[in-house]
Structure formats: C-alpha cells, structure tokens
Amino acid sequence: MIELNFTEGELPASGTLVVGIGAPATLGATATGLDKKSKGLIRRALEQAGGLKHGKFQELVLPRGLELDRLLLVGIGKPEGLSRLDREELGARVARKLEALGVEAAALAPLDGLELGAAPAAAAAELALGAKLASYAFRKYQTPEKDEAKRLGQLTVYLTEVLGDALAASVEAQAAAVARARDLVSEPANVLYPETFAERCRELGELGVEVEVIDEAGLEQLGMRALLGVAQGSARQPRVVVMRWRGAKQAKPLVLVGKGVCFDTGGISIKPAGGMEEMKWDMAGAGAVVGAMHAIAGRKAKAHVVGIIGLVENMPSGTAQRPGDVVKAMSGKTIEVINTDAEGRLVLADVLHYAKEHLDPSAMVDLATLTGAVIVALGHENAGLFANDEKLAGNLARAAETVGEGLWRLPLGKAYTKHIKSQLADIKNVGRGREAGATAGAVFLEEFVGELPWAHLDIAGVAWSSREQPLAAKGATGFGVRLLDELVRLAYEADAKG
C-alpha cells in the first residue's frame, strides 16, 4: 500500500501535483493560484475539454509557467452532493490514475473552496484513505520483474489546516486493518492454517488487544464436539482465538464471531476439483474479525469489543467425519451431519455458544462464507443479513451504507426452522435441498444464540472478487472490516447514541 504523508507546508515545485476542480469548471483557491501563475493555462484547458465531470481527469504535462512535471486535474462534485463513500472512491480513482501514468510519488493539493460535503481536511483524509485502500496488492510470492511497471509508492496530502492526530490515526488504522484482513485471506493454506493463523492473531497484542488461544486439548475440555468433528480429518489441530479490546468499562461487550475454515475440501462430501483452490479463503469471516479488532484498537475506540474465531481445516481422511454421523455440540444439542461440506455452521455453533456463555455479550455479530446459496440469491453485490433484533439490524444497515459494504436482509422464522429438523438428532446441518439454503444456515446458527441480540452476515459472495472493486483490486476484499468498525463507531462507543 502507498505511504501517506499529511503536511501543511508549501506545495512542491516539481513532480506530479493533483489539483481538485469543482465539477465541471470551478477553481478553488489552489487552482486559482496555479492558473494565475501559468497565465490562465488551467482555465483554457478546462474550456477546451468542456469541463470535468466528477472523477474525470485532465493531464497537463510540463505546464507552462510552472516547474511541475505534471499537473493532474480531477473533477470533484455531484449535483446531489458528495458522501463519505464518494470521497473515498474518488481517492481510489486518483491512485489508479497515477499508477496508470507510471507516477511513483505525487502530491494532492489542498481542497479548500470546493463543494466537498465535508471540511477540506476531513475530505482530504477520506480521499487519502480511498487511495491507500485501492493501492493494496498481495505480491508476497511474486518475484519482481525487471520491466515491471512503476507503482505509486507515496502520496503527500497538503492541507491548510491541522488534520488532527485522531483523524490521521483513524485513516492509518483502517487502511492497516483492511490490509491485515486481505493478507490473511490471500495467504495459501500451506502457510496459513489454524496454528499459524492463531499466532498471527497474537500480533494484535501490540495494539493493546488481549489475545487468548485455546488449543485442541482446551476445546476437548470445553466439549466443542461440533467444531472438533470438522477438524478431525485434518493433520492440523484446531484453535479458537479470543481477542478482547477494553476501550470502555461497559460490563457487556459487543462480540464479533468469525468462521475460520482455513481450507475447505468439503471433507468426505468432497467438492469438485475445479475452483477448489479458492477455498483457502473460507476463513474470510475470521479474517474480517481480526481486521476489525485491529481497526477498533488502532483508533483506540471507546468501546468494549471481543472478537472470537474458530479455526479448522476440513479435510478427507481415514479419521474424517462421515455423512450420517451425530455430534453433540457444546450447548448439549445433538446434530446429524448430513453433508460434511456444511461445516462452517458446525464450527460457529460451538463458538457462538462459547461466546454466549463465557463472554456475557450485549450482542453478537457473526461473519461467515457460509453458503453458495447466498450468491445465487444476491450475487456478488451484497452480503446476506439475518438478524433476530431490529435495532442491531438497523445499525448494521446504516454502517453498511456509510462504508459501501452492501447488506441485504433475508428472512428467519419458525417456518424455516422446520427445514433443519432431524429424525435422528435434535437438528441436522442442512435444509431442504436447494430451498432457502442461506436461511437454512442462518436458522441453524440461531439455535445457539438464545435470546441475545444477534446478526449473521453470510459473506460468501463478497469476500473475494474476480473483478476490480471501487476500493479493492481483484482478490481478497477485506469485506466486513470497515463495516464492523463503523458499527462500533455508530452504536457501541461510550459516547454513541445509536
């Protein structure tokens, strides 16, 4: 990711300078000064181009009267006004344009005098965050080529007022948190497995997060037979990781729960070979929770938040769980395993019950790449939202809209609970074939949350992308990190009113 620098100093005399233009052709204070210095060059260029729409660019190379190598004009403004997400996505466009031009370092001029929908310094910080998020790429295992295109490495943001330590820290914390989640999701399964994933979680201790790792013996002692049943086919031992941020003295924390299936073959109900390599990211829910804990602790949120993730591999072997097996979950409920490829809900069943009994939550939100059915229903544009509490669902929807991580609410209810009724055990781990598959997974999880306010986010369609997204390249999106951080900001911080 690019390095960000914020400064109130003089504009650079050389290099590449990005200057905002009030769409279609309104010059702010900086653009006016540069236009005067260049004897009207900017106004003439805009007239020739017919102005600039929001997010469109005009490049002026070696502009007359200036010592700059390049002046990059960008249109800013929409008739309906700009949202925070608009400003972030504009920053992403700027970063991608600079990289396409082969620029390695650039400066963003002050945005004073433009219709930004926010104070100039705050707007600049949001543009910078968008630029940083869009610049992420996972290249850990690639040998650099000699003729590799130049990449944008640094963006210096010029301001006319002090940004503030809290806002600057929030930008860096969010960017680093999303990068952490994307890194985890991108890692191959021979590198990231339950034991090594748990060790990476310990790194959050540097931010003040208390980290506890429960090993296989501890899970046996707790009676997490649903989770252990999934793990028993793998040579890799399972782990559960509890991460606590004590940013406020609330007695009851918000608990974030993540599915961490580090690789999912489907077990005995094995998946087709085509595309199975993608199942390294079946732990994206856990990755999002780790990233969210980083974001929350990184900005020192005034909230009591606990993240808990269940880490397993789902492998076929002579010791693997079989279709038709019955396991007893930590809650005491018995589960008939019809399909070993419906394993994430078994992992979450025990983790949710542990959280309910041992962490005394005020509410719980779980994230999981749980079903292919949610992709059939919603495509790759939205995650499925299931909730037993209207206030929690509403706060999640508000947070999702703010950060641009789409949620679409899907139903729960007693009619769907019948889908998981078993003739052999208390419940079974699948529903009625192709009927309401995402809801079947959700009502299964609901069996283990009791009366607590709870929401389940099925992120199977949004955790990984085969196309470039506004704030993410192809690959791991980090979906859920900013959503959960914003949920805490809106509704669970000490001074929140949500």
C-alpha positions in Angstrom: 0.0 0.0 0.0 1.1 3.6 -0.6 2.7 5.7 2.1 0.6 8.6 3.2 2.0 11.9 4.4 0.0 14.9 5.6 1.5 18.3 5.7 0.7 22.0 6.0 3.8 23.1 4.1 4.4 24.8 0.8 3.2 23.0 -2.4 6.0 21.1 -4.2 7.7 23.0 -7.0 8.4 19.8 -9.0 7.0 16.4 -9.6 3.3 15.5 -10.0 0.6 17.6 -8.4 -3.1 16.6 -8.2 -5.5 19.5 -8.1 -9.2 19.3 -7.5 -11.6 21.2 -9.8 -15.2 21.8 -8.7 -17.0 19.9 -11.4 -17.4 21.0 -14.1 -15.1 24.0 -14.1 -15.0 25.8 -10.7 -11.5 26.7 -9.5 -10.8 26.5 -5.8 -8.1 28.6 -4.0 -5.1 26.4 -5.1 -6.3 26.0 -8.7 -6.9 29.8 -8.9 -3.3 30.5 -7.8 -1.8 27.9 -10.2 -3.9 29.3 -13.0 -2.7 32.8 -12.4 0.9 31.6 -12.2 0.5 29.8 -15.5 -1.2 32.7 -17.2 -4.6 31.1 -17.5 -3.5 27.6 -18.6 -5.9 25.7 -16.3 -9.0 27.7 -17.4 -8.1 27.3 -21.1 -7.5 23.6 -20.7 -10.9 23.2 -19.0 -12.7 25.2 -21.7 -11.1 23.1 -24.3 -12.2 19.9 -22.6 -15.7 21.2 -21.8 -15.1 20.9 -18.1 -14.6 17.9 -15.9 -17.2 15.6 -14.5 -16.8 14.1 -11.1 -13.9 11.6 -11.1 -12.7 12.5 -14.5 -9.1 13.7 -15.2 -7.2 16.1 -17.4 -3.4 15.8 -17.5 -1.2 18.8 -18.2 2.4 17.7 -18.9 5.2 20.2 -18.2 2.6 23.0 -17.7 3.9 26.4 -18.8 4.8 28.8 -16.1 5.1 26.0 -13.5 8.1 23.9 -12.7 5.9 20.8 -12.2 6.5 17.6 -14.3 2.7 17.0 -14.4 -0.4 18.8 -13.3 -3.3 16.3 -12.9 -6.7 18.0 -12.7 -9.6 15.9 -11.2 -13.3 16.9 -11.2 -14.9 16.9 -7.8 -18.6 17.3 -7.1 -22.1 15.9 -7.9 -25.4 17.8 -8.1 -26.7 15.7 -5.2 -23.6 16.3 -3.1 -20.8 14.0 -2.0 -21.0 11.3 0.6 -18.0 9.9 2.6 -18.0 6.9 0.2 -17.9 9.2 -2.8 -14.9 10.9 -1.4 -13.1 7.7 -0.6 -13.9 6.2 -4.1 -12.6 9.4 -5.7 -9.3 8.9 -3.8 -9.1 5.4 -5.2 -9.6 6.8 -8.7 -6.8 9.2 -8.2 -4.4 6.5 -7.1 -5.3 4.2 -10.0 -4.8 7.1 -12.5 -1.4 8.0 -11.0 -0.3 4.4 -11.2 -1.5 4.1 -14.8 0.6 7.1 -15.6 3.7 5.4 -14.0 3.9 8.0 -11.2 5.8 6.8 -8.2 5.2 9.8 -5.9 2.6 12.5 -6.1 1.1 15.3 -4.1 -2.5 16.2 -3.5 -3.2 20.0 -3.3 -5.5 21.5 -0.6 -9.2 21.1 -1.4 -10.3 24.5 0.0 -13.0 26.3 -1.9 -14.7 23.2 -3.3 -18.1 21.7 -2.6 -16.9 18.5 -0.8 -19.7 17.7 1.6 -17.2 17.8 4.5 -14.5 20.1 5.9 -11.5 20.2 3.5 -9.1 18.5 5.9 -11.6 15.6 6.6 -12.4 15.3 2.9 -8.7 15.1 2.1 -8.2 12.4 4.7 -11.0 10.4 3.2 -9.6 10.8 -0.3 -6.2 9.6 1.1 -7.8 6.6 2.7 -9.5 5.6 -0.6 -6.2 5.9 -2.4 -4.5 3.7 0.1 -7.1 1.0 0.1 -7.1 0.9 -3.7 -3.3 0.6 -3.9 -3.3 -2.7 -2.0 -1.9 -5.7 -3.8 -0.8 -9.1 -2.4 2.6 -9.7 -4.1 4.3 -11.7 -1.4 5.1 -14.7 -3.5 5.9 -12.9 -6.8 9.5 -12.4 -8.0 9.7 -8.8 -9.1 10.3 -8.4 -12.9 12.9 -6.0 -14.2 10.5 -4.5 -16.6 7.7 -4.3 -14.0 5.6 -1.1 -14.3 6.3 1.6 -11.8 3.9 1.7 -8.9 2.6 4.6 -6.8 4.6 4.4 -3.5 3.9 7.7 -1.9 1.1 10.3 -1.7 1.7 13.6 0.1 -1.5 15.4 1.1 -1.3 19.1 1.5 -3.6 20.9 4.0 -4.3 24.5 5.0 -5.5 23.4 8.5 -4.4 20.8 11.0 -5.7 17.4 10.3 -5.7 16.2 13.9 -4.0 13.2 15.4 -7.2 11.3 15.9 -8.3 11.5 12.2 -4.8 10.7 10.9 -4.7 7.7 13.3 -8.1 6.5 12.1 -7.0 6.7 8.5 -3.9 4.6 9.1 -5.7 2.2 11.4 -8.5 1.5 8.9 -6.0 1.0 6.0 -3.8 -1.3 8.0 -6.7 -3.2 9.3 -8.1 -3.9 5.9 -4.7 -4.8 4.6 -4.3 -7.3 7.5 -7.6 -9.0 6.6 -6.7 -9.1 2.9 -3.3 -10.5 3.7 -4.8 -13.3 5.8 -7.4 -14.2 3.2 -4.9 -14.1 0.4 -2.4 -16.5 2.1 -2.2 -20.1 0.8 -3.4 -22.8 3.1 0.0 -24.4 3.4 1.2 -21.1 5.1 -2.0 -20.1 6.9 -3.5 -23.0 8.9 -5.1 -22.9 12.4 -1.9 -22.9 14.4 -0.2 -20.2 12.3 -3.4 -18.1 12.0 -3.7 -18.1 15.8 -0.1 -16.9 16.1 -0.8 -14.0 13.7 -3.6 -13.0 16.0 -1.2 -12.6 18.8 0.3 -9.6 16.9 -2.8 -7.6 17.9 -1.2 -7.5 21.4 1.0 -4.7 20.1 -2.2 -2.6 19.8 -3.4 -3.4 23.3 -5.7 -6.3 22.4 -5.7 -9.2 24.9 -5.3 -12.4 23.0 -6.2 -15.9 24.3 -5.6 -19.1 22.2 -7.5 -22.2 23.1 -5.8 -25.4 21.8 -7.2 -28.8 20.9 -7.0 -30.1 24.5 -8.8 -27.0 25.7 -11.5 -27.4 23.1 -12.0 -31.1 24.2 -12.3 -30.0 27.8 -15.0 -27.4 26.8 -16.9 -30.0 24.9 -16.7 -28.4 21.5 -17.6 -31.6 19.7 -19.2 -29.9 16.7 -16.1 -27.9 15.9 -13.8 -30.8 16.7 -15.8 -33.1 14.4 -15.0 -30.8 11.4 -11.3 -30.7 12.3 -10.8 -34.5 13.0 -10.0 -35.3 9.3 -7.0 -32.9 9.2 -3.4 -33.3 10.5 -3.7 -29.6 11.5 -5.1 -29.2 15.0 -7.9 -26.7 15.5 -7.7 -23.5 17.5 -10.2 -20.9 18.9 -8.9 -17.4 19.4 -10.4 -14.8 21.7 -9.4 -11.2 21.2 -10.6 -8.5 23.7 -10.3 -4.7 23.4 -11.2 -3.0 26.7 -11.7 0.5 25.4 -14.5 1.3 27.7 -15.9 0.0 31.0 -19.1 -1.4 29.7 -19.8 -4.6 31.5 -21.2 -6.4 28.5 -19.1 -6.4 25.2 -20.2 -6.5 21.6 -18.9 -9.9 20.4 -17.7 -10.4 16.8 -17.6 -14.0 15.7 -15.8 -15.3 12.6 -15.8 -18.6 10.7 -12.2 -19.7 10.1 -12.1 -22.7 7.9 -8.5 -22.3 6.7 -9.1 -24.8 3.8 -12.3 -26.5 2.9 -12.2 -29.6 0.7 -15.8 -30.4 1.7 -14.5 -33.3 3.7 -16.0 -36.7 2.8 -18.7 -34.8 0.8 -15.8 -33.6 -1.3 -16.1 -30.6 -3.6 -15.4 -30.7 -7.3 -11.7 -30.2 -8.2 -12.4 -27.1 -10.4 -12.1 -24.0 -8.3 -11.2 -25.8 -5.1 -8.1 -23.7 -4.8 -10.4 -20.8 -3.9 -11.3 -22.5 -0.7 -8.2 -21.0 1.0 -10.5 -18.0 1.6 -13.2 -19.9 3.5 -11.7 -18.2 6.6 -12.6 -14.7 5.4 -15.1 -14.2 8.2 -12.3 -14.8 10.7 -10.0 -12.6 8.7 -12.6 -9.8 8.9 -13.0 -10.1 12.6 -9.2 -9.9 13.1 -9.1 -6.9 10.8 -12.0 -5.2 12.7 -10.2 -5.8 16.0 -7.1 -4.1 14.5 -9.2 -1.1 13.3 -11.0 -0.7 16.6 -7.9 -1.0 18.7 -5.8 1.1 16.3 -8.0 4.1 16.7 -8.5 3.4 20.4 -12.2 3.1 20.2 -14.1 3.9 23.4 -15.9 0.5 23.4 -15.7 -3.0 24.9 -15.4 -5.4 22.0 -14.4 -9.0 21.8 -13.6 -11.0 18.7 -13.7 -14.7 18.7 -12.8 -17.0 15.8 -12.9 -20.8 15.2 -10.0 -22.1 13.2 -10.1 -25.6 11.5 -9.3 -27.4 8.3 -12.0 -29.5 6.6 -10.1 -32.5 5.1 -11.0 -36.0 3.9 -9.1 -38.8 5.5 -9.5 -42.1 7.4 -10.3 -40.1 10.5 -12.7 -37.6 8.8 -16.2 -37.0 9.9 -18.8 -39.0 7.8 -22.2 -38.1 6.5 -24.7 -39.6 8.9 -22.6 -39.0 12.0 -24.2 -37.4 15.0 -22.2 -35.0 17.1 -23.0 -33.3 20.4 -22.3 -29.6 20.4 -21.0 -27.7 23.4 -24.5 -26.5 24.1 -25.7 -30.1 24.5 -27.7 -30.0 21.3 -27.2 -33.0 19.0 -26.6 -32.5 15.3 -27.0 -35.0 12.5 -24.3 -34.3 9.9 -25.9 -34.9 6.5 -23.3 -33.1 4.5 -19.7 -32.6 5.7 -19.4 -29.6 3.3 -21.9 -27.7 5.5 -19.1 -27.5 8.1 -18.9 -23.8 8.8 -22.1 -23.8 10.8 -20.8 -26.6 12.9 -17.7 -24.6 13.8 -19.8 -21.5 14.6 -22.3 -23.5 16.6 -19.7 -24.1 19.3 -18.1 -20.7 19.0 -21.4 -18.8 19.3 -22.4 -20.9 22.4 -19.0 -20.3 24.0 -19.3 -16.6 23.4 -22.8 -16.5 24.9 -21.8 -18.5 28.0 -18.3 -17.2 28.7 -18.2 -13.6 27.3 -21.5 -12.2 28.5 -22.2 -10.2 25.3 -24.6 -7.3 24.9 -25.0 -8.5 21.3 -23.2 -10.8 18.8 -22.5 -10.5 15.1 -21.0 -13.4 13.2 -19.4 -13.3 9.7 -19.0 -16.4 7.6 -18.6 -17.5 4.0 -21.4 -19.9 4.8 -23.4 -20.8 1.7 -23.2 -20.8 -2.1 -27.0 -20.2 -1.9 -26.5 -16.6 -0.8 -24.5 -16.0 -4.1 -27.4 -17.4 -6.1 -29.8 -15.0 -4.2 -27.7 -11.9 -4.1 -24.8 -12.3 -6.5 -21.5 -10.6 -5.6 -23.0 -7.2 -4.8 -24.4 -7.8 -1.3 -23.8 -10.0 1.8 -26.9 -11.6 3.3 -28.0 -10.1 6.6 -30.0 -12.2 9.1 -31.0 -10.8 12.5 -33.2 -11.5 15.4 -33.1 -7.9 16.6 -34.4 -4.9 14.7 -32.1 -2.3 16.3 -29.0 -4.3 15.6 -30.1 -4.9 12.0 -30.8 -1.2 11.6 -27.4 -0.2 12.9 -25.7 -2.7 10.6 -27.6 -1.4 7.6 -26.6 2.2 8.5 -22.9 1.2 8.9 -23.1 -0.8 5.6 -24.4 2.2 3.7 -21.7 4.5 5.1 -18.8 2.4 4.1 -20.2 0.9 0.9 -20.2 -2.7 2.0 -23.7 -3.8 0.9 -26.1 -5.9 3.0 -29.5 -7.2 2.1 -31.8 -8.6 4.7 -33.1 -12.1 4.3 -35.7 -13.9 6.5 -35.6 -16.0 9.6 -38.6 -17.6 11.3 -40.1 -20.8 12.6 -41.3 -21.9 9.2 -37.6 -22.2 8.2 -36.5 -23.8 11.4 -38.5 -26.8 10.2 -36.1 -27.2 7.4 -33.3 -28.4 9.8 -35.5 -30.8 11.8 -33.8 -34.2 12.1 -35.4 -37.6 12.6 -32.3 -38.9 14.3 -30.9 -35.9 16.3 -32.1 -32.5 17.6 -31.2 -30.8 14.3 -29.4 -31.6 11.0 -26.8 -29.4 9.4 -28.6 -28.8 6.0 -32.0 -27.8 5.0 -34.3 -29.0 2.2 -32.0 -29.3 -0.8 -32.0 -26.2 -2.8 -34.8 -24.4 -0.9 -33.7 -21.3 1.0 -30.2 -22.6 1.6 -28.8 -19.4 3.1 -31.7 -19.1 5.5 -31.2 -22.8 6.5 -27.7 -22.0 7.5 -28.9 -18.9 9.5 -31.6 -20.7 11.4 -29.1 -23.4 12.3 -26.9 -20.8 13.9 -29.8 -19.2 15.6 -30.2 -22.4 17.6 -27.1 -21.5 19.5 -27.6 -17.8 20.4 -30.6 -18.0 22.7 -32.3 -14.6 23.3 -29.3 -12.5 22.7 -29.5 -9.8 20.0 -27.6 -11.4 17.1 -26.9 -10.9 13.5 -25.4 -13.3 10.9 -23.7 -12.0 7.8 -23.2 -14.5 5.0 -20.3 -13.0 3.1 -19.7 -15.9 0.7 -20.3 -13.7 -2.4 -18.3 -10.6 -1.3 -15.2 -11.9 0.5 -13.3 -12.4 -2.8 -13.7 -10.7 -6.1 -12.8 -11.7 -9.6 -13.2 -8.0 -10.7 -11.7 -4.8 -9.5 -13.9 -3.1 -6.9 -14.0 0.7 -6.3 -11.8 0.3 -3.2 -10.2 -3.0 -3.8 -8.2 -4.8 -6.5 -9.1 -8.3 -7.7 -8.8 -10.9 -4.9 -9.5 -10.5 -1.2 -11.7 -7.6 -0.5 -11.5 -7.3 3.3 -15.3 -7.1 3.4 -16.6 -6.6 6.9 -13.6 -4.9 8.5 -14.8 -1.3 7.9 -18.4 -2.4 8.4 -17.8 -3.7 11.9 -15.6 -0.7 12.8 -18.3 1.6 11.7 -20.9 -0.4 13.6 -18.9 0.1 16.8 -18.5 3.8 16.0 -22.2 4.3 15.4 -23.7 2.3 18.2 -21.2 0.9 20.7 -18.7 3.5 21.6 -19.0 5.1 25.0 -20.4 8.3 23.5 -22.5 6.7 20.8 -26.2 7.5 20.6 -27.2 4.7 18.3 
